[in-house]
């Protein structure tokens, strides 16, 4: 028995956003406070994740917030020629202010404003919610630039993202702006991309609850990237047709060259900290087929 149209239609709906909005605004105001120790350094505060991309579902809890300093930036120059890299290094000014300094100031400020509610994780700072505020993760980051050209005349070309460091010193690079923009463009061209993402996210949660897959096998970020690679022609029709067409296409596709939704990484890699493991995607898709074909 197939998953009923009514169930798929329910799964395609966005979850509530009112409390999320007030949470974000409250924490953003704290982070932007003119009396904070980093206020003169220059920074931006913005959303990332499901709430930013309008793909949050019922059960999504944490609000993902980024605070990014532009007082220092980190770079990837691996795409430059030897001459370009030499020019880059010749123009490079060593910063007197590091991301670690910024992080210490932000964490200290959050502890002051949210006493006994802040804990520092390996990636983000967690702020425990209360009756009027949802739980939130605050990612403390610096500007990141991936260079593609550094000419002798004219301006260098690069993509701007964010980066942060894990406790073992690994640099994690992300491009949340590009991810969000490309997901929005995909939604406009299909008129159903985001509701399809929410359908798959709800299916994943159902399979976790039923013991079909383990939690963490298919993070929401990667599901957005997976569905981003599905051609526009596979979207549309009834909820059942849309689900079956996208799932069947993914099962038959050569997924080895799929891109992340940001367009700047391959979706799958065996060791990269910012990509999905191909075997986890395969396990998720196979479980989705079993769930679809044996729905009760």
PyMOL commands that set and color helices and strands:
alter all, ss='L'
color gray80, all
select helices_A, chain A and resi 5-11+18-31+82-91+99-113+176-190+193-209+220-228+232-234+239-252+255-257+278-293
alter helices_A, ss='H'
color red, helices_A
select strands_A, chain A and resi 43-47+63-76+118-120+125-127+136-149+157-165+171-174
alter strands_A, ss='S'
color yellow, strands_A
deselect
rebuild
show_as cartoon
